[in-house]
């Protein structure tokens, strides 16, 4: 299991992600299902959470950028393409699948 907390920035919304692996070992010939629980005070992510409840980690992480289910659903409901929520969800999926180590990531923007 992996959890992620994404603070989206100026909008003030927070996204909480819980990702649970189906327990299978890494094998690029099979799928690795990850169950997702997403909660947020963002109305767009509430819609995303209703639809994005399970993903195949291999298809999300090992395919071309913007081709997976996470991006497809994100594009459907979020009007803000630079929202860090989508990358935070993918990073949490990656860790739950055992494809990455659990390390913090951040974006700092100044002017």
Backbone as a printed PyTorch tensor [residue, N CA C, xyz], in Angstrom:
tensor([[[  0.8360,  -1.1810,   0.0000],
         [  0.0000,   0.0000,   0.0000],
         [  0.8760,   1.2380,   0.0000]],

        [[  0.4120,   2.2680,  -0.6820],
         [  1.0980,   3.5530,  -0.6700],
         [  0.0470,   4.6520,  -0.5140]],

        [[  0.4400,   5.7270,   0.1310],
         [ -0.4450,   6.8760,   0.2590],
         [  0.2630,   8.1100,  -0.2530]],

        [[ -0.5080,   8.9970,  -0.8090],
         [  0.0290,  10.2610,  -1.2980],
         [ -0.8710,  11.3980,  -0.8680]],

        [[ -0.2630,  12.5170,  -0.5380],
         [ -0.9990,  13.7420,  -0.2250],
         [ -0.4520,  14.8110,  -1.1510]],

        [[ -1.3210,  15.3650,  -1.9840],
         [ -0.9060,  16.3560,  -2.9650],
         [ -1.5690,  17.6810,  -2.6250]],

        [[ -0.7480,  18.6860,  -2.3730],
         [ -1.2300,  20.0520,  -2.1500],
         [ -1.1000,  20.7630,  -3.4940]],

        [[ -2.2250,  21.1090,  -4.0700],
         [ -2.2430,  21.5470,  -5.4600],
         [ -1.7180,  22.9520,  -5.7210]],

        [[ -1.6500,  23.7930,  -4.7230],
         [ -1.0830,  25.1220,  -4.9430],
         [ -2.0570,  26.2320,  -4.6210]],

        [[ -2.1110,  27.2220,  -5.5040],
         [ -2.8720,  28.4440,  -5.2640],
         [ -4.3650,  28.1880,  -5.0460]],

        [[ -4.8960,  27.1320,  -5.6260],
         [ -6.3190,  26.8270,  -5.4420],
         [ -6.6240,  26.4200,  -3.9970]],

        [[ -5.6090,  25.9250,  -3.2870],
         [ -5.7770,  25.5230,  -1.8970],
         [ -6.3380,  24.1290,  -1.6920]],

        [[ -6.5990,  23.4050,  -2.7680],
         [ -7.1660,  22.0610,  -2.6450],
         [ -6.0890,  21.0310,  -2.3340]],

        [[ -6.5010,  19.9790,  -1.6420],
         [ -5.6160,  18.8760,  -1.3060],
         [ -6.2350,  17.5810,  -1.8330]],

        [[ -5.3830,  16.6970,  -2.3210],
         [ -5.8200,  15.4090,  -2.8470],
         [ -5.1400,  14.3220,  -2.0170]],

        [[ -5.9150,  13.3940,  -1.4920],
         [ -5.3930,  12.2550,  -0.7390],
         [ -5.5880,  11.0050,  -1.5890]],

        [[ -4.5240,  10.2350,  -1.7250],
         [ -4.5680,   9.0230,  -2.5430],
         [ -4.1140,   7.8330,  -1.7050]],

        [[ -4.8940,   6.7760,  -1.7460],
         [ -4.5000,   5.4980,  -1.1610],
         [ -4.4870,   4.4980,  -2.3070]],

        [[ -3.3570,   3.8320,  -2.4920],
         [ -3.1970,   2.8680,  -3.5750],
         [ -2.7940,   1.5270,  -2.9860]],

        [[ -3.5460,   0.4810,  -3.3140],
         [ -3.3050,  -0.8420,  -2.7670],
         [ -3.0760,  -1.8210,  -3.9170]],

        [[ -1.9510,  -2.5210,  -3.8630],
         [ -1.5880,  -3.4890,  -4.8860],
         [ -2.3680,  -4.7810,  -4.7180]],

        [[ -2.5640,  -5.4870,  -5.8290],
         [ -3.2130,  -6.8000,  -5.7710],
         [ -2.2750,  -7.8840,  -5.2610]],

        [[ -1.0100,  -7.5370,  -5.0170],
         [ -0.0620,  -8.4640,  -4.4250],
         [  0.7630,  -9.2730,  -5.3940]],

        [[  0.4890,  -9.1730,  -6.7010],
         [  1.2630,  -9.9590,  -7.6640],
         [  2.6780,  -9.4070,  -7.8010]],

        [[  3.6050, -10.2730,  -8.1780],
         [  4.9990,  -9.8840,  -8.3650],
         [  5.1800,  -9.2090,  -9.7180]],

        [[  6.2710,  -8.4620,  -9.8750],
         [  6.5500,  -7.7840, -11.1390],
         [  6.7120,  -8.8080, -12.2580]],

        [[  5.9430,  -8.6400, -13.3030],
         [  6.0130,  -9.4910, -14.4890],
         [  5.3900,  -8.6910, -15.6170]],

        [[  6.2080,  -8.2300, -16.5600],
         [  5.7280,  -7.3270, -17.6030],
         [  4.7130,  -7.9790, -18.5430]],

        [[  4.5130,  -9.2970, -18.4460],
         [  3.5320,  -9.9670, -19.3020],
         [  2.1260,  -9.9460, -18.7040]],

        [[  1.9920,  -9.5440, -17.4590],
         [  0.6990,  -9.5310, -16.7960],
         [  0.3380,  -8.1100, -16.3760]],

        [[ -0.8480,  -8.0080, -15.8560],
         [ -1.2510,  -6.7300, -15.2930],
         [ -0.9350,  -6.7160, -13.8000]],

        [[ -0.8740,  -5.5400, -13.2480],
         [ -0.6970,  -5.3690, -11.8000],
         [ -1.7610,  -4.3690, -11.3800]],

        [[ -2.8670,  -4.8950, -10.8890],
         [ -3.9810,  -4.0300, -10.5360],
         [ -3.7210,  -3.3030,  -9.2300]],

        [[ -4.0570,  -2.0300,  -9.2490],
         [ -3.9440,  -1.1590,  -8.0820],
         [ -5.3230,  -0.5730,  -7.8090]],

        [[ -5.8260,  -0.8220,  -6.6180],
         [ -7.0990,  -0.2250,  -6.1880],
         [ -6.7970,   1.1750,  -5.6620]],

        [[ -7.6160,   2.1390,  -6.0430],
         [ -7.4070,   3.5260,  -5.6400],
         [ -8.5740,   4.0520,  -4.8220]],

        [[ -8.2300,   4.7880,  -3.7920],
         [ -9.1980,   5.5760,  -3.0340],
         [ -8.6800,   7.0050,  -3.0600]],

        [[ -9.4180,   7.8770,  -3.7110],
         [ -9.0150,   9.2780,  -3.8430],
         [-10.0690,  10.1300,  -3.1560]],

        [[ -9.6160,  11.0240,  -2.2850],
         [-10.5110,  11.9920,  -1.6610],
         [ -9.9080,  13.3700,  -1.8370]],

        [[-10.7700,  14.3560,  -1.9890],
         [-10.2890,  15.7240,  -2.1830],
         [-11.4070,  16.7120,  -1.9170]],

        [[-11.0170,  17.9200,  -1.5410],
         [-11.9730,  19.0000,  -1.4260],
         [-12.1640,  19.7020,  -2.7770]],

        [[-11.4240,  19.2840,  -3.7940],
         [-11.5620,  19.8300,  -5.1470],
         [-12.7500,  19.1660,  -5.8400]],

        [[-13.6930,  19.9400,  -6.3530],
         [-14.8500,  19.3300,  -7.0130],
         [-14.4710,  18.5200,  -8.2570]],

        [[-13.4120,  18.9110,  -8.9450],
         [-12.9670,  18.1470, -10.1140],
         [-12.4070,  16.7880,  -9.7000]],

        [[-11.6360,  16.7550,  -8.6360],
         [-11.0680,  15.4930,  -8.1690],
         [-12.1120,  14.6040,  -7.5040]],

        [[-13.1880,  15.1710,  -7.0200],
         [-14.2800,  14.3450,  -6.5220],
         [-14.8920,  13.5530,  -7.6730]],

        [[-15.0030,  14.1690,  -8.8430],
         [-15.4930,  13.4630, -10.0330],
         [-14.4780,  12.4200, -10.4890]],

        [[-13.2170,  12.7910, -10.4840],
         [-12.1520,  11.8500, -10.8540],
         [-12.1860,  10.6440,  -9.9220]],

        [[-12.3400,  10.8910,  -8.6340],
         [-12.3460,   9.8080,  -7.6360],
         [-13.4730,   8.8120,  -7.8720]],

        [[-14.6160,   9.2950,  -8.3060],
         [-15.7500,   8.4160,  -8.5640],
         [-15.4800,   7.4460,  -9.7060]],

        [[-14.6870,   7.8630, -10.6630],
         [-14.4250,   7.0350, -11.8470],
         [-13.0960,   6.2800, -11.7830]],

        [[-12.1140,   6.8530, -11.0920],
         [-10.7710,   6.2720, -11.0640],
         [-10.5980,   5.4500,  -9.7910]],

        [[-11.0660,   4.2170,  -9.8180],
         [-11.0340,   3.3630,  -8.6310],
         [-10.0480,   2.2080,  -8.7530]],

        [[ -9.5610,   1.9450,  -9.9620],
         [ -8.6210,   0.8490, -10.1880],
         [ -7.8540,   1.1130, -11.4830]],

        [[ -6.5560,   0.8230, -11.4540],
         [ -5.7360,   0.9520, -12.6580],
         [ -4.7790,  -0.2230, -12.7560]],

        [[ -4.2990,  -0.4650, -13.9570],
         [ -3.2250,  -1.4210, -14.1880],
         [ -1.9280,  -0.6210, -14.1370]],

        [[ -1.1360,  -0.8410, -13.1100],
         [  0.0850,  -0.0500, -12.9020],
         [  1.0250,  -0.1230, -14.0960]],

        [[  1.1500,  -1.2920, -14.7190],
         [  2.0560,  -1.4290, -15.8530],
         [  1.6230,  -0.5390, -17.0100]],

        [[  0.3330,  -0.5310, -17.2940],
         [ -0.1710,   0.3040, -18.3950],
         [ -0.0030,   1.7920, -18.0880]],

        [[ -0.1480,   2.1580, -16.8220],
         [ -0.0280,   3.5670, -16.4480],
         [  1.4210,   4.0460, -16.4470]],

        [[  2.3210,   3.2360, -15.9180],
         [  3.6950,   3.6680, -15.6840],
         [  4.6370,   3.3320, -16.8420]],

        [[  4.4100,   2.2210, -17.5170],
         [  5.3620,   1.7590, -18.5220],
         [  4.9840,   2.1150, -19.9610]],

        [[  3.8740,   2.7980, -20.1700],
         [  3.4740,   3.2160, -21.5120],
         [  3.8420,   4.6720, -21.7670]],

        [[  3.5310,   5.1540, -22.9470],
         [  3.8340,   6.5330, -23.3170],
         [  3.0540,   7.5240, -22.4470]],

        [[  3.6520,   8.6750, -22.2560],
         [  3.0420,   9.7580, -21.4830],
         [  1.6630,  10.1130, -22.0510]],

        [[  0.7250,  10.3450, -21.1850],
         [ -0.6400,  10.7750, -21.4980],
         [ -1.4930,   9.7150, -22.1740]],

        [[ -1.1160,   8.4430, -22.0940],
         [ -1.9080,   7.4170, -22.7680],
         [ -2.6980,   6.5330, -21.8070]],

        [[ -2.5210,   6.6830, -20.5310],
         [ -3.1700,   5.7920, -19.5750],
         [ -4.5330,   6.2700, -19.1120]],

        [[ -5.1440,   5.4300, -18.3210],
         [ -6.4720,   5.6930, -17.7590],
         [ -6.4640,   6.9240, -16.8490]],

        [[ -5.3950,   7.1030, -16.0650],
         [ -5.3190,   8.2560, -15.1610],
         [ -5.4020,   9.5590, -15.9670]],

        [[ -4.6070,   9.6700, -17.0220],
         [ -4.6370,  10.8870, -17.8490],
         [ -5.9680,  11.0410, -18.5740]],

        [[ -6.5320,   9.9410, -19.0300],
         [ -7.8100,   9.9960, -19.7440],
         [ -8.9070,  10.5750, -18.8460]],

        [[ -8.9850,  10.0760, -17.6280],
         [-10.0190,  10.5530, -16.6970],
         [ -9.6980,  11.9650, -16.2220]],

        [[ -8.4320,  12.2540, -15.9670],
         [ -8.0250,  13.6040, -15.5710],
         [ -8.4480,  14.6210, -16.6370]],

        [[ -8.1850,  14.3210, -17.9110],
         [ -8.5210,  15.2390, -19.0040],
         [-10.0270,  15.4660, -19.1110]],

        [[-10.7850,  14.4730, -18.7360],
         [-12.2440,  14.5450, -18.8050],
         [-12.8260,  15.5230, -17.7790]],

        [[-12.1910,  15.6080, -16.6020],
         [-12.7780,  16.3760, -15.5090],
         [-11.9910,  17.5990, -15.0440]],

        [[-10.7320,  17.6840, -15.3520],
         [ -9.9360,  18.7990, -14.8390],
         [ -9.6640,  19.8380, -15.9260]],

        [[-10.0200,  21.0860, -15.6730],
         [ -9.7550,  22.1390, -16.6510],
         [ -8.3420,  22.7240, -16.5220]],

        [[ -7.5500,  22.1910, -15.6140],
         [ -6.2530,  22.8000, -15.2910],
         [ -5.1150,  21.8140, -15.5740]],

        [[ -4.5270,  21.8590, -16.7770],
         [ -3.5340,  20.8470, -17.1660],
         [ -2.2550,  20.8350, -16.3350]],

        [[ -1.9480,  21.9040, -15.6280],
         [ -0.7200,  21.9140, -14.8310],
         [ -0.9410,  21.4640, -13.3880]],

        [[ -2.1340,  20.9930, -13.0670],
         [ -2.4030,  20.5140, -11.7150],
         [ -1.4630,  19.3630, -11.3770]],

        [[ -0.7730,  19.4270, -10.2410],
         [  0.1510,  18.3570,  -9.8670],
         [ -0.5430,  17.0960,  -9.3580]],

        [[ -1.8660,  17.1300,  -9.2370],
         [ -2.5940,  15.9740,  -8.7400],
         [ -2.4020,  14.7340,  -9.5850]],

        [[ -2.4050,  14.8970, -10.8910],
         [ -2.2820,  13.7410, -11.7750],
         [ -0.9210,  13.0600, -11.5970]],

        [[  0.1420,  13.8260, -11.4960],
         [  1.4600,  13.2070, -11.3010],
         [  1.5680,  12.6090,  -9.9010]],

        [[  0.9140,  13.2120,  -8.9270],
         [  0.9140,  12.6520,  -7.5770],
         [  0.1910,  11.3170,  -7.5090]],

        [[ -0.9160,  11.1960,  -8.2340],
         [ -1.6420,   9.9260,  -8.2980],
         [ -0.7610,   8.8630,  -8.9450]],

        [[ -0.1330,   9.2200, -10.0670],
         [  0.7280,   8.2590, -10.7640],
         [  1.9220,   7.8400,  -9.9160]],

        [[  2.5150,   8.7700,  -9.1940],
         [  3.6460,   8.4380,  -8.3290],
         [  3.2020,   7.4810,  -7.2180]],

        [[  2.0210,   7.6940,  -6.6620],
         [  1.5070,   6.8200,  -5.6160],
         [  1.2290,   5.4170,  -6.1640]],

        [[  0.6730,   5.3340,  -7.3720],
         [  0.4480,   4.0420,  -8.0340],
         [  1.7750,   3.3220,  -8.2510]],

        [[  2.7640,   4.0620,  -8.7160],
         [  4.0900,   3.5030,  -8.9900],
         [  4.6990,   2.8710,  -7.7290]],

        [[  4.5830,   3.5580,  -6.6130],
         [  5.1250,   3.0420,  -5.3530],
         [  4.3290,   1.8190,  -4.8890]],

        [[  3.0080,   1.8750,  -4.9710],
         [  2.1770,   0.7390,  -4.5500],
         [  2.4880,  -0.5070,  -5.3730]],

        [[  2.8480,  -0.3110,  -6.6300],
         [  3.1520,  -1.4430,  -7.5140],
         [  4.5700,  -1.9700,  -7.3310]],

        [[  5.3810,  -1.2810,  -6.5270],
         [  6.7640,  -1.6930,  -6.3450],
         [  7.6730,  -1.2720,  -7.4860]],

        [[  7.2440,  -0.2960,  -8.2770],
         [  8.0240,   0.1780,  -9.4160],
         [  8.8560,   1.4120,  -9.0800]],

        [[  8.7370,   1.9120,  -7.8660],
         [  9.5200,   3.0690,  -7.4150],
         [  9.5950,   3.0430,  -5.8990]],

        [[ 10.6020,   3.7200,  -5.3730],
         [ 10.7330,   3.8490,  -3.9220],
         [  9.8730,   5.0060,  -3.4370]],

        [[  9.3820,   4.9260,  -2.2080],
         [  8.5620,   6.0110,  -1.6750],
         [  9.4280,   7.2100,  -1.2690]],

        [[  9.5200,   8.1640,  -2.1310],
         [ 10.2770,   9.3870,  -1.8620],
         [  9.3770,  10.5960,  -2.1060]],

        [[  9.5730,  11.6410,  -1.3160],
         [  8.8110,  12.8710,  -1.5110],
         [  9.2600,  13.5810,  -2.7770]],

        [[  8.3090,  14.2370,  -3.4090],
         [  8.5940,  15.0770,  -4.5740],
         [  7.9400,  16.4330,  -4.2840]],

        [[  8.4850,  17.4840,  -4.8730],
         [  7.8800,  18.7920,  -4.6240],
         [  8.1010,  19.7150,  -5.8180]],

        [[  7.2870,  20.7520,  -5.8700],
         [  7.4200,  21.8000,  -6.8770],
         [  7.4300,  23.1100,  -6.1010]],

        [[  8.4560,  23.9140,  -6.2880],
         [  8.4870,  25.2320,  -5.6690],
         [  8.5040,  26.2780,  -6.7760]],

        [[  7.5800,  27.1970,  -6.7040],
         [  7.4660,  28.2310,  -7.7310],
         [  7.6110,  29.5940,  -7.0760]],

        [[  8.5230,  30.4120,  -7.5910],
         [  8.7120,  31.7620,  -7.0750],
         [  8.6990,  32.7500,  -8.2290]],

        [[  8.5190,  34.0000,  -7.8660],
         [  8.5520,  35.0650,  -8.8800],
         [  9.2910,  36.2300,  -8.3010]]])
